[in-house]
């Protein structure tokens, strides 16, 4: 029965990491310059999950990796006066789509809530079992 706690807590940790990644994407939606000040738009990040087995045979999930989205193109905007503009006057904006990020954040929040509910249900079942045995 305690294995269900392990599964839910590992999922909570994984979803927290996913939400941090989504928050980073939203925060950098307008980041067109790199750390050195050169034109280098932010690339969207995403998490990938993987099933895991613990040493005692328990199950769970973990973040396998946090990767950059290299396939989605940057969004060009004509801004000839910008220091980040290329020779044609276009500034390349990050490949972050706010609608997608908000939907992903909502999905992640719901998954987090579902795992909290699973923990609460398991806790209630253990408490009821202890009452029956007492």
N, CA, C and O atoms as CSV, one atom per row, in Angstrom:
chain,resi,resn,atom,element,x,y,z
A,1,UNK,N,N,0.825,-1.206,0.000
A,1,UNK,CA,C,0.000,0.000,0.000
A,1,UNK,C,C,0.861,1.257,0.000
A,1,UNK,O,O,0.463,2.280,-0.558
A,2,UNK,N,N,2.051,1.188,0.628
A,2,UNK,CA,C,2.915,2.366,0.650
A,2,UNK,C,C,3.531,2.633,-0.709
A,2,UNK,O,O,4.028,3.731,-0.958
A,3,UNK,N,N,3.506,1.639,-1.599
A,3,UNK,CA,C,4.008,1.831,-2.957
A,3,UNK,C,C,3.228,2.892,-3.704
A,3,UNK,O,O,3.779,3.600,-4.546
A,4,UNK,N,N,1.936,3.003,-3.395
A,4,UNK,CA,C,1.140,4.036,-4.067
A,4,UNK,C,C,1.599,5.435,-3.656
A,4,UNK,O,O,1.495,6.377,-4.441
A,5,UNK,N,N,2.111,5.575,-2.418
A,5,UNK,CA,C,2.689,6.855,-2.014
A,5,UNK,C,C,3.914,7.173,-2.870
A,5,UNK,O,O,4.099,8.308,-3.309
A,6,UNK,N,N,4.751,6.154,-3.102
A,6,UNK,CA,C,5.960,6.347,-3.911
A,6,UNK,C,C,5.614,6.779,-5.331
A,6,UNK,O,O,6.237,7.680,-5.892
A,7,UNK,N,N,4.605,6.117,-5.903
A,7,UNK,CA,C,4.198,6.448,-7.269
A,7,UNK,C,C,3.708,7.894,-7.343
A,7,UNK,O,O,4.115,8.654,-8.223
A,8,UNK,N,N,2.842,8.258,-6.421
A,8,UNK,CA,C,2.272,9.610,-6.439
A,8,UNK,C,C,3.305,10.683,-6.132
A,8,UNK,O,O,3.296,11.746,-6.753
A,9,UNK,N,N,4.195,10.417,-5.182
A,9,UNK,CA,C,5.196,11.443,-4.858
A,9,UNK,C,C,6.204,11.610,-5.992
A,9,UNK,O,O,6.663,12.724,-6.247
A,10,UNK,N,N,6.554,10.527,-6.671
A,10,UNK,CA,C,7.463,10.675,-7.815
A,10,UNK,C,C,6.775,11.462,-8.932
A,10,UNK,O,O,7.412,12.264,-9.615
A,11,UNK,N,N,5.487,11.234,-9.112
A,11,UNK,CA,C,4.733,11.976,-10.126
A,11,UNK,C,C,4.624,13.453,-9.748
A,11,UNK,O,O,4.698,14.318,-10.621
A,12,UNK,N,N,4.450,13.750,-8.464
A,12,UNK,CA,C,4.407,15.150,-8.023
A,12,UNK,C,C,5.723,15.848,-8.347
A,12,UNK,O,O,5.729,16.980,-8.829
A,13,UNK,N,N,6.820,15.181,-8.085
A,13,UNK,CA,C,8.130,15.757,-8.366
A,13,UNK,C,C,8.327,15.984,-9.871
A,13,UNK,O,O,8.828,17.029,-10.286
A,14,UNK,N,N,7.934,15.014,-10.671
A,14,UNK,CA,C,8.073,15.136,-12.127
A,14,UNK,C,C,7.201,16.269,-12.670
A,14,UNK,O,O,7.644,17.035,-13.526
A,15,UNK,N,N,5.974,16.378,-12.183
A,15,UNK,CA,C,5.078,17.437,-12.653
A,15,UNK,C,C,5.575,18.813,-12.211
A,15,UNK,O,O,5.401,19.798,-12.929
A,16,UNK,N,N,6.190,18.881,-11.037
A,16,UNK,CA,C,6.755,20.157,-10.587
A,16,UNK,C,C,7.865,20.601,-11.541
A,16,UNK,O,O,7.948,21.775,-11.899
A,17,UNK,N,N,8.713,19.663,-11.947
A,17,UNK,CA,C,9.777,19.984,-12.893
A,17,UNK,C,C,9.186,20.431,-14.228
A,17,UNK,O,O,9.674,21.377,-14.847
A,18,UNK,N,N,8.136,19.747,-14.663
A,18,UNK,CA,C,7.490,20.123,-15.923
A,18,UNK,C,C,6.908,21.535,-15.827
A,18,UNK,O,O,7.029,22.319,-16.769
A,19,UNK,N,N,6.285,21.860,-14.707
A,19,UNK,CA,C,5.709,23.191,-14.539
A,19,UNK,C,C,6.801,24.263,-14.487
A,19,UNK,O,O,6.607,25.363,-15.004
A,20,UNK,N,N,7.941,23.956,-13.873
A,20,UNK,CA,C,9.065,24.896,-13.874
A,20,UNK,C,C,9.553,25.161,-15.300
A,20,UNK,O,O,9.897,26.291,-15.645
A,21,UNK,N,N,9.578,24.120,-16.116
A,21,UNK,CA,C,9.996,24.257,-17.510
A,21,UNK,C,C,9.006,25.128,-18.285
A,21,UNK,O,O,9.410,25.990,-19.067
A,22,UNK,N,N,7.727,24.903,-18.069
A,22,UNK,CA,C,6.692,25.705,-18.732
A,22,UNK,C,C,6.797,27.165,-18.293
A,22,UNK,O,O,6.669,28.075,-19.113
A,23,UNK,N,N,7.026,27.384,-17.007
A,23,UNK,CA,C,7.174,28.753,-16.498
A,23,UNK,C,C,8.376,29.445,-17.143
A,23,UNK,O,O,8.322,30.636,-17.450
A,24,UNK,N,N,9.445,28.701,-17.343
A,24,UNK,CA,C,10.619,29.255,-18.021
A,24,UNK,C,C,10.279,29.660,-19.453
A,24,UNK,O,O,10.712,30.712,-19.923
A,25,UNK,N,N,9.512,28.834,-20.138
A,25,UNK,CA,C,9.101,29.164,-21.503
A,25,UNK,C,C,8.268,30.436,-21.540
A,25,UNK,O,O,8.493,31.307,-22.380
A,26,UNK,N,N,7.311,30.541,-20.634
A,26,UNK,CA,C,6.440,31.724,-20.606
A,26,UNK,C,C,7.249,32.973,-20.247
A,26,UNK,O,O,7.031,34.040,-20.821
A,27,UNK,N,N,8.172,32.842,-19.307
A,27,UNK,CA,C,8.980,33.991,-18.885
A,27,UNK,C,C,9.891,34.490,-20.006
A,27,UNK,O,O,10.234,35.672,-20.044
A,28,UNK,N,N,10.280,33.612,-20.903
A,28,UNK,CA,C,11.221,33.975,-21.962
A,28,UNK,C,C,10.573,34.147,-23.325
A,28,UNK,O,O,11.261,34.077,-24.344
A,29,UNK,N,N,9.275,34.367,-23.366
A,29,UNK,CA,C,8.556,34.472,-24.626
A,29,UNK,C,C,9.063,35.619,-25.499
A,29,UNK,O,O,8.906,35.579,-26.719
A,30,UNK,N,N,9.662,36.630,-24.895
A,30,UNK,CA,C,10.172,37.776,-25.653
A,30,UNK,C,C,11.697,37.901,-25.606
A,30,UNK,O,O,12.241,38.946,-25.964
A,31,UNK,N,N,12.385,36.852,-25.173
A,31,UNK,CA,C,13.854,36.899,-25.052
A,31,UNK,C,C,14.502,36.670,-26.413
A,31,UNK,O,O,14.524,35.554,-26.933
A,32,UNK,N,N,15.026,37.751,-26.972
A,32,UNK,CA,C,15.631,37.667,-28.305
A,32,UNK,C,C,17.154,37.759,-28.265
A,32,UNK,O,O,17.818,37.507,-29.271
A,33,UNK,N,N,17.706,38.116,-27.113
A,33,UNK,CA,C,19.156,38.232,-26.975
A,33,UNK,C,C,19.693,37.152,-26.047
A,33,UNK,O,O,19.051,36.789,-25.061
A,34,UNK,N,N,20.860,36.649,-26.369
A,34,UNK,CA,C,21.518,35.658,-25.530
A,34,UNK,C,C,22.174,36.315,-24.334
A,34,UNK,O,O,22.137,37.538,-24.205
A,35,UNK,N,N,22.778,35.517,-23.448
A,35,UNK,CA,C,23.431,36.069,-22.250
A,35,UNK,C,C,24.566,37.053,-22.563
A,35,UNK,O,O,24.865,37.941,-21.766
A,36,UNK,N,N,25.183,36.884,-23.720
A,36,UNK,CA,C,26.279,37.777,-24.094
A,36,UNK,C,C,25.801,39.036,-24.826
A,36,UNK,O,O,26.616,39.873,-25.213
A,37,UNK,N,N,24.487,39.172,-25.018
A,37,UNK,CA,C,23.922,40.341,-25.672
A,37,UNK,C,C,23.799,40.226,-27.176
A,37,UNK,O,O,23.347,41.164,-27.833
A,38,UNK,N,N,24.187,39.115,-27.723
A,38,UNK,CA,C,24.076,38.922,-29.172
A,38,UNK,C,C,22.695,38.368,-29.514
A,38,UNK,O,O,22.063,37.732,-28.670
A,39,UNK,N,N,22.217,38.599,-30.738
A,39,UNK,CA,C,20.914,38.056,-31.140
A,39,UNK,C,C,20.917,36.521,-31.092
A,39,UNK,O,O,21.576,35.858,-31.893
A,40,UNK,N,N,20.181,35.992,-30.157
A,40,UNK,CA,C,20.085,34.544,-29.984
A,40,UNK,C,C,18.771,34.253,-29.267
A,40,UNK,O,O,18.740,34.246,-28.036
A,41,UNK,N,N,17.686,34.013,-30.001
A,41,UNK,CA,C,16.389,33.821,-29.357
A,41,UNK,C,C,16.359,32.579,-28.470
A,41,UNK,O,O,17.019,31.573,-28.731
A,42,UNK,N,N,15.576,32.695,-27.430
A,42,UNK,CA,C,15.352,31.579,-26.504
A,42,UNK,C,C,14.692,30.432,-27.254
A,42,UNK,O,O,13.838,30.656,-28.112
A,43,UNK,N,N,15.081,29.215,-26.934
A,43,UNK,CA,C,14.444,28.026,-27.509
A,43,UNK,C,C,13.565,27.375,-26.453
A,43,UNK,O,O,13.975,27.185,-25.308
A,44,UNK,N,N,12.349,27.037,-26.862
A,44,UNK,CA,C,11.381,26.393,-25.984
A,44,UNK,C,C,11.964,25.108,-25.405
A,44,UNK,O,O,12.650,24.356,-26.097
A,45,UNK,N,N,11.680,24.866,-24.118
A,45,UNK,CA,C,12.098,23.645,-23.441
A,45,UNK,C,C,10.889,22.752,-23.194
A,45,UNK,O,O,9.770,23.237,-23.030
A,46,UNK,N,N,11.124,21.450,-23.168
A,46,UNK,CA,C,10.061,20.522,-22.793
A,46,UNK,C,C,10.665,19.349,-22.033
A,46,UNK,O,O,11.841,19.022,-22.198
A,47,UNK,N,N,9.843,18.723,-21.198
A,47,UNK,CA,C,10.304,17.592,-20.388
A,47,UNK,C,C,9.813,16.283,-20.984
A,47,UNK,O,O,8.757,16.227,-21.615
A,48,UNK,N,N,10.585,15.245,-20.778
A,48,UNK,CA,C,10.148,13.900,-21.137
A,48,UNK,C,C,10.208,13.053,-19.873
A,48,UNK,O,O,11.152,13.147,-19.089
A,49,UNK,N,N,9.195,12.233,-19.691
A,49,UNK,CA,C,9.101,11.384,-18.510
A,49,UNK,C,C,9.486,9.950,-18.855
A,49,UNK,O,O,9.449,9.535,-20.014
A,50,UNK,N,N,9.857,9.206,-17.813
A,50,UNK,CA,C,10.206,7.807,-17.985
A,50,UNK,C,C,9.755,7.049,-16.745
A,50,UNK,O,O,9.886,7.538,-15.623
A,51,UNK,N,N,9.221,5.845,-16.959
A,51,UNK,CA,C,8.863,4.993,-15.828
A,51,UNK,C,C,10.139,4.576,-15.116
A,51,UNK,O,O,11.188,4.414,-15.738
A,52,UNK,N,N,10.036,4.405,-13.806
A,52,UNK,CA,C,11.217,3.995,-13.048
A,52,UNK,C,C,10.860,2.902,-12.060
A,52,UNK,O,O,9.714,2.790,-11.625
A,53,UNK,N,N,11.825,2.120,-11.722
A,53,UNK,CA,C,11.712,1.102,-10.678
A,53,UNK,C,C,12.700,1.463,-9.585
A,53,UNK,O,O,13.851,1.796,-9.869
A,54,UNK,N,N,12.260,1.401,-8.343
A,54,UNK,CA,C,13.151,1.688,-7.227
A,54,UNK,C,C,13.874,0.411,-6.811
A,54,UNK,O,O,13.534,-0.681,-7.268
A,55,UNK,N,N,14.858,0.552,-5.955
A,55,UNK,CA,C,15.660,-0.585,-5.519
A,55,UNK,C,C,14.816,-1.636,-4.798
A,55,UNK,O,O,15.116,-2.828,-4.867
A,56,UNK,N,N,13.772,-1.200,-4.114
A,56,UNK,CA,C,12.921,-2.152,-3.389
A,56,UNK,C,C,11.775,-2.682,-4.246
A,56,UNK,O,O,10.855,-3.304,-3.714
A,57,UNK,N,N,11.806,-2.455,-5.547
A,57,UNK,CA,C,10.787,-2.997,-6.454
A,57,UNK,C,C,9.596,-2.094,-6.682
A,57,UNK,O,O,8.656,-2.475,-7.380
A,58,UNK,N,N,9.618,-0.903,-6.106
A,58,UNK,CA,C,8.512,0.026,-6.291
A,58,UNK,C,C,8.520,0.661,-7.672
A,58,UNK,O,O,9.508,0.585,-8.402
A,59,UNK,N,N,7.417,1.280,-8.011
A,59,UNK,CA,C,7.286,1.912,-9.321
A,59,UNK,C,C,7.154,3.416,-9.151
A,59,UNK,O,O,6.933,3.918,-8.049
A,60,UNK,N,N,7.292,4.113,-10.249
A,60,UNK,CA,C,7.140,5.553,-10.228
A,60,UNK,C,C,7.461,6.141,-11.588
A,60,UNK,O,O,7.520,5.435,-12.594
A,61,UNK,N,N,7.661,7.424,-11.594
A,61,UNK,CA,C,7.998,8.148,-12.816
A,61,UNK,C,C,9.101,9.143,-12.478
A,61,UNK,O,O,9.197,9.625,-11.349
A,62,UNK,N,N,9.923,9.439,-13.467
A,62,UNK,CA,C,10.970,10.434,-13.272
A,62,UNK,C,C,11.111,11.251,-14.547
A,62,UNK,O,O,10.649,10.847,-15.613
A,63,UNK,N,N,11.747,12.392,-14.424
A,63,UNK,CA,C,12.038,13.210,-15.595
A,63,UNK,C,C,13.256,12.600,-16.271
A,63,UNK,O,O,14.343,12.566,-15.693
A,64,UNK,N,N,13.075,12.119,-17.490
A,64,UNK,CA,C,14.179,11.520,-18.231
A,64,UNK,C,C,15.109,12.602,-18.758
A,64,UNK,O,O,16.329,12.444,-18.738
A,65,UNK,N,N,14.527,13.711,-19.234
A,65,UNK,CA,C,15.356,14.798,-19.755
A,65,UNK,C,C,14.532,16.068,-19.920
A,65,UNK,O,O,13.304,16.045,-19.990
A,66,UNK,N,N,15.253,17.158,-19.979
A,66,UNK,CA,C,14.673,18.447,-20.351
A,66,UNK,C,C,15.388,18.831,-21.640
A,66,UNK,O,O,16.604,19.021,-21.651
A,67,UNK,N,N,14.635,18.943,-22.714
A,67,UNK,CA,C,15.228,19.141,-24.029
A,67,UNK,C,C,14.759,20.450,-24.655
A,67,UNK,O,O,13.716,20.994,-24.292
A,68,UNK,N,N,15.556,20.943,-25.607
A,68,UNK,CA,C,15.173,22.118,-26.380
A,68,UNK,C,C,14.370,21.690,-27.597
A,68,UNK,O,O,14.642,20.657,-28.208
A,69,UNK,N,N,13.383,22.495,-27.935
A,69,UNK,CA,C,12.584,22.251,-29.133
A,69,UNK,C,C,13.308,22.866,-30.324
A,69,UNK,O,O,13.169,24.056,-30.607
A,70,UNK,N,N,14.080,22.038,-31.012
A,70,UNK,CA,C,14.859,22.513,-32.156
A,70,UNK,C,C,14.089,22.445,-33.466
A,70,UNK,O,O,14.565,22.931,-34.492
A,71,UNK,N,N,12.899,21.844,-33.438
A,71,UNK,CA,C,12.141,21.664,-34.683
A,71,UNK,C,C,11.223,22.835,-34.998
A,71,UNK,O,O,11.060,23.190,-36.166
A,72,UNK,N,N,10.622,23.440,-33.983
A,72,UNK,CA,C,9.708,24.562,-34.213
A,72,UNK,C,C,10.518,25.792,-34.617
A,72,UNK,O,O,11.531,26.100,-33.987
A,73,UNK,N,N,10.080,26.497,-35.662
A,73,UNK,CA,C,10.850,27.658,-36.132
A,73,UNK,C,C,10.645,28.877,-35.231
A,73,UNK,O,O,9.655,28.979,-34.506
A,74,UNK,N,N,11.604,29.789,-35.297
A,74,UNK,CA,C,11.456,31.059,-34.598
A,74,UNK,C,C,10.412,31.897,-35.322
A,74,UNK,O,O,10.086,31.626,-36.478
A,75,UNK,N,N,9.883,32.920,-34.640
A,75,UNK,CA,C,8.859,33.792,-35.209
A,75,UNK,C,C,9.497,35.123,-35.607
A,75,UNK,O,O,9.867,35.907,-34.733
A,76,UNK,N,N,9.634,35.392,-36.906
A,76,UNK,CA,C,10.251,36.662,-37.322
A,76,UNK,C,C,9.257,37.815,-37.242
A,76,UNK,O,O,8.087,37.672,-37.597
A,77,UNK,N,N,9.744,38.962,-36.770
A,77,UNK,CA,C,8.942,40.191,-36.745
A,77,UNK,C,C,9.806,41.309,-37.314
A,77,UNK,O,O,10.991,41.413,-36.996
A,78,UNK,N,N,9.211,42.134,-38.147
A,78,UNK,CA,C,9.931,43.237,-38.772
A,78,UNK,C,C,10.108,44.362,-37.759
A,78,UNK,O,O,9.143,45.027,-37.384
A,79,UNK,N,N,11.338,44.569,-37.320
A,79,UNK,CA,C,11.694,45.629,-36.376
A,79,UNK,C,C,13.074,46.161,-36.764
A,79,UNK,O,O,14.064,45.847,-36.104
A,80,UNK,N,N,13.146,46.965,-37.828
A,80,UNK,CA,C,14.451,47.382,-38.357
A,80,UNK,C,C,15.325,48.159,-37.376
A,80,UNK,O,O,16.548,48.120,-37.511
A,81,UNK,N,N,14.775,48.844,-36.424
A,81,UNK,CA,C,15.584,49.644,-35.488
A,81,UNK,C,C,16.124,48.863,-34.306
A,81,UNK,O,O,16.896,49.410,-33.518
A,82,UNK,N,N,15.752,47.632,-34.158
A,82,UNK,CA,C,16.152,46.835,-32.999
A,82,UNK,C,C,17.606,46.377,-33.117
A,82,UNK,O,O,18.071,46.050,-34.209
A,83,UNK,N,N,18.317,46.355,-31.997
A,83,UNK,CA,C,19.698,45.849,-32.032
A,83,UNK,C,C,19.761,44.347,-32.318
A,83,UNK,O,O,20.822,43.826,-32.662
A,84,UNK,N,N,18.643,43.656,-32.179
A,84,UNK,CA,C,18.599,42.213,-32.433
A,84,UNK,C,C,18.189,41.899,-33.871
A,84,UNK,O,O,18.098,40.730,-34.247
A,85,UNK,N,N,17.943,42.929,-34.675
A,85,UNK,CA,C,17.478,42.722,-36.052
A,85,UNK,C,C,18.605,42.197,-36.934
A,85,UNK,O,O,19.772,42.546,-36.762
A,86,UNK,N,N,18.218,41.343,-37.886
A,86,UNK,CA,C,19.198,40.842,-38.854
A,86,UNK,C,C,19.354,41.860,-39.990
A,86,UNK,O,O,18.812,42.962,-39.907
A,87,UNK,N,N,20.078,41.505,-41.031
A,87,UNK,CA,C,20.356,42.431,-42.146
A,87,UNK,C,C,19.083,42.878,-42.857
A,87,UNK,O,O,19.041,43.968,-43.427
A,88,UNK,N,N,18.043,42.039,-42.825
A,88,UNK,CA,C,16.773,42.384,-43.465
A,88,UNK,C,C,15.831,43.158,-42.547
A,88,UNK,O,O,14.736,43.533,-42.968
A,89,UNK,N,N,16.237,43.402,-41.301
A,89,UNK,CA,C,15.413,44.143,-40.352
A,89,UNK,C,C,14.479,43.285,-39.525
A,89,UNK,O,O,13.631,43.811,-38.806
A,90,UNK,N,N,14.621,41.975,-39.616
A,90,UNK,CA,C,13.750,41.080,-38.864
A,90,UNK,C,C,14.411,40.648,-37.560
A,90,UNK,O,O,15.605,40.353,-37.520
A,91,UNK,N,N,13.609,40.616,-36.494
A,91,UNK,CA,C,14.042,40.086,-35.200
A,91,UNK,C,C,13.404,38.713,-35.059
A,91,UNK,O,O,12.198,38.555,-35.245
A,92,UNK,N,N,14.218,37.729,-34.730
A,92,UNK,CA,C,13.711,36.374,-34.535
A,92,UNK,C,C,13.283,36.222,-33.071
A,92,UNK,O,O,14.087,36.376,-32.152
A,93,UNK,N,N,12.003,35.919,-32.883
A,93,UNK,CA,C,11.459,35.715,-31.542
A,93,UNK,C,C,11.402,34.222,-31.227
A,93,UNK,O,O,11.347,33.397,-32.139
A,94,UNK,N,N,11.415,33.870,-29.928
A,94,UNK,CA,C,11.443,32.460,-29.523
A,94,UNK,C,C,10.301,31.646,-30.121
A,94,UNK,O,O,9.255,32.179,-30.491
A,95,UNK,N,N,10.534,30.344,-30.202
A,95,UNK,CA,C,9.534,29.413,-30.742
A,95,UNK,C,C,8.560,28.970,-29.657
A,95,UNK,O,O,8.186,27.800,-29.589
A,96,UNK,N,N,8.159,29.897,-28.821
A,96,UNK,CA,C,7.229,29.633,-27.715
A,96,UNK,C,C,5.846,30.113,-28.130
A,96,UNK,O,O,5.676,31.265,-28.529
A,97,UNK,N,N,4.865,29.233,-28.035
A,97,UNK,CA,C,3.476,29.569,-28.316
A,97,UNK,C,C,2.756,29.652,-26.969
A,97,UNK,O,O,2.598,28.643,-26.281
A,98,UNK,N,N,2.323,30.852,-26.598
A,98,UNK,CA,C,1.707,31.042,-25.278
A,98,UNK,C,C,0.473,30.173,-25.067
A,98,UNK,O,O,0.265,29.660,-23.968
A,99,UNK,N,N,-0.339,30.000,-26.091
A,99,UNK,CA,C,-1.543,29.164,-25.949
A,99,UNK,C,C,-1.161,27.731,-25.591
A,99,UNK,O,O,-1.771,27.120,-24.714
A,100,UNK,N,N,-0.162,27.207,-26.264
A,100,UNK,CA,C,0.299,25.845,-25.981
A,100,UNK,C,C,0.855,25.752,-24.566
A,100,UNK,O,O,0.589,24.784,-23.854
A,101,UNK,N,N,1.613,26.739,-24.163
A,101,UNK,CA,C,2.211,26.714,-22.822
A,101,UNK,C,C,1.142,26.797,-21.737
A,101,UNK,O,O,1.248,26.125,-20.711
A,102,UNK,N,N,0.115,27.614,-21.955
A,102,UNK,CA,C,-0.958,27.716,-20.970
A,102,UNK,C,C,-1.739,26.405,-20.865
A,102,UNK,O,O,-2.099,25.986,-19.765
A,103,UNK,N,N,-1.997,25.770,-21.978
A,103,UNK,CA,C,-2.694,24.472,-21.960
A,103,UNK,C,C,-1.827,23.430,-21.249
A,103,UNK,O,O,-2.329,22.645,-20.444
A,104,UNK,N,N,-0.527,23.426,-21.547
A,104,UNK,CA,C,0.381,22.496,-20.870
A,104,UNK,C,C,0.435,22.758,-19.372
A,104,UNK,O,O,0.493,21.820,-18.577
A,105,UNK,N,N,0.416,24.029,-18.986
A,105,UNK,CA,C,0.416,24.372,-17.559
A,105,UNK,C,C,-0.862,23.897,-16.882
A,105,UNK,O,O,-0.823,23.390,-15.761
A,106,UNK,N,N,-1.979,24.057,-17.551
A,106,UNK,CA,C,-3.252,23.587,-17.007
A,106,UNK,C,C,-3.243,22.067,-16.850
A,106,UNK,O,O,-3.667,21.539,-15.822
A,107,UNK,N,N,-2.762,21.375,-17.868
A,107,UNK,CA,C,-2.674,19.913,-17.822
A,107,UNK,C,C,-1.758,19.457,-16.683
A,107,UNK,O,O,-2.073,18.506,-15.968
A,108,UNK,N,N,-0.648,20.128,-16.526
A,108,UNK,CA,C,0.301,19.776,-15.467
A,108,UNK,C,C,-0.303,20.014,-14.089
A,108,UNK,O,O,-0.132,19.202,-13.180
A,109,UNK,N,N,-1.002,21.118,-13.941
A,109,UNK,CA,C,-1.652,21.427,-12.668
A,109,UNK,C,C,-2.702,20.385,-12.319
A,109,UNK,O,O,-2.809,19.973,-11.164
A,110,UNK,N,N,-3.476,19.959,-13.306
A,110,UNK,CA,C,-4.499,18.927,-13.070
A,110,UNK,C,C,-3.860,17.594,-12.696
A,110,UNK,O,O,-4.366,16.889,-11.824
A,111,UNK,N,N,-2.759,17.245,-13.343
A,111,UNK,CA,C,-2.057,16.002,-13.004
A,111,UNK,C,C,-1.505,16.075,-11.583
A,111,UNK,O,O,-1.543,15.090,-10.845
A,112,UNK,N,N,-0.996,17.234,-11.206
A,112,UNK,CA,C,-0.489,17.433,-9.846
A,112,UNK,C,C,-1.619,17.251,-8.835
A,112,UNK,O,O,-1.456,16.563,-7.827
A,113,UNK,N,N,-2.767,17.875,-9.115
A,113,UNK,CA,C,-3.928,17.753,-8.225
A,113,UNK,C,C,-4.411,16.307,-8.137
A,113,UNK,O,O,-4.800,15.848,-7.063
A,114,UNK,N,N,-4.389,15.591,-9.258
A,114,UNK,CA,C,-4.824,14.192,-9.258
A,114,UNK,C,C,-3.915,13.348,-8.372
A,114,UNK,O,O,-4.392,12.456,-7.671
A,115,UNK,N,N,-2.630,13.614,-8.395
A,115,UNK,CA,C,-1.705,12.858,-7.554
A,115,UNK,C,C,-1.869,13.205,-6.078
A,115,UNK,O,O,-1.706,12.336,-5.221
A,116,UNK,N,N,-2.183,14.442,-5.773
A,116,UNK,CA,C,-2.469,14.810,-4.382
A,116,UNK,C,C,-3.726,14.084,-3.911
A,116,UNK,O,O,-3.776,13.593,-2.783
A,117,UNK,N,N,-4.738,14.014,-4.769
A,117,UNK,CA,C,-5.961,13.287,-4.427
A,117,UNK,C,C,-5.665,11.811,-4.205
A,117,UNK,O,O,-6.222,11.203,-3.291
A,118,UNK,N,N,-4.803,11.228,-5.018
A,118,UNK,CA,C,-4.435,9.819,-4.842
A,118,UNK,C,C,-3.739,9.599,-3.497
A,118,UNK,O,O,-3.981,8.596,-2.826
A,119,UNK,N,N,-2.886,10.528,-3.110
A,119,UNK,CA,C,-2.217,10.417,-1.805
A,119,UNK,C,C,-3.234,10.514,-0.676
A,119,UNK,O,O,-3.188,9.734,0.275
A,120,UNK,N,N,-4.153,11.471,-0.781
A,120,UNK,CA,C,-5.187,11.628,0.255
A,120,UNK,C,C,-6.068,10.376,0.350
A,120,UNK,O,O,-6.422,9.946,1.448
A,121,UNK,N,N,-6.420,9.796,-0.796
A,121,UNK,CA,C,-7.247,8.589,-0.800
A,121,UNK,C,C,-6.500,7.426,-0.161
A,121,UNK,O,O,-7.076,6.676,0.628
A,122,UNK,N,N,-5.233,7.272,-0.495
A,122,UNK,CA,C,-4.429,6.205,0.106
A,122,UNK,C,C,-4.328,6.393,1.609
A,122,UNK,O,O,-4.439,5.437,2.376
A,123,UNK,N,N,-4.119,7.627,2.017
A,123,UNK,CA,C,-4.042,7.925,3.451
A,123,UNK,C,C,-5.357,7.569,4.153
A,123,UNK,O,O,-5.341,7.008,5.248
A,124,UNK,N,N,-6.483,7.890,3.533
A,124,UNK,CA,C,-7.785,7.559,4.108
A,124,UNK,C,C,-7.987,6.048,4.202
A,124,UNK,O,O,-8.531,5.551,5.188
A,125,UNK,N,N,-7.548,5.321,3.178
A,125,UNK,CA,C,-7.672,3.863,3.194
A,125,UNK,C,C,-6.833,3.238,4.304
A,125,UNK,O,O,-7.277,2.303,4.970
A,126,UNK,N,N,-5.627,3.753,4.501
A,126,UNK,CA,C,-4.764,3.233,5.569
A,126,UNK,C,C,-5.376,3.531,6.926
A,126,UNK,O,O,-5.377,2.679,7.815
A,127,UNK,N,N,-5.895,4.736,7.083
A,127,UNK,CA,C,-6.535,5.109,8.355
A,127,UNK,C,C,-7.746,4.212,8.630
A,127,UNK,O,O,-7.924,3.739,9.753
A,128,UNK,N,N,-8.570,3.977,7.617
A,128,UNK,CA,C,-9.748,3.111,7.798
A,128,UNK,C,C,-9.320,1.689,8.138
A,128,UNK,O,O,-9.952,1.044,8.976
A,129,UNK,N,N,-8.278,1.195,7.517
A,129,UNK,CA,C,-7.783,-0.155,7.803
A,129,UNK,C,C,-7.299,-0.253,9.236
A,129,UNK,O,O,-7.571,-1.247,9.908
A,130,UNK,N,N,-6.592,0.750,9.716
A,130,UNK,CA,C,-6.098,0.746,11.089
A,130,UNK,C,C,-7.244,0.795,12.095
A,130,UNK,O,O,-7.162,0.192,13.165
A,131,UNK,N,N,-8.322,1.521,11.745
A,131,UNK,CA,C,-9.491,1.559,12.634
A,131,UNK,C,C,-10.154,0.196,12.726
A,131,UNK,O,O,-10.598,-0.211,13.800
A,132,UNK,N,N,-10.224,-0.514,11.600
A,132,UNK,CA,C,-10.831,-1.849,11.591
A,132,UNK,C,C,-10.000,-2.828,12.397
A,132,UNK,O,O,-10.549,-3.676,13.100
A,133,UNK,N,N,-8.684,-2.721,12.305
A,133,UNK,CA,C,-7.787,-3.630,13.008
A,133,UNK,C,C,-7.696,-3.335,14.499
A,133,UNK,O,O,-7.332,-4.216,15.278
A,134,UNK,N,N,-8.018,-2.116,14.907
A,134,UNK,CA,C,-7.877,-1.746,16.322
A,134,UNK,C,C,-9.011,-2.230,17.168
A,134,UNK,O,O,-9.025,-1.993,18.376
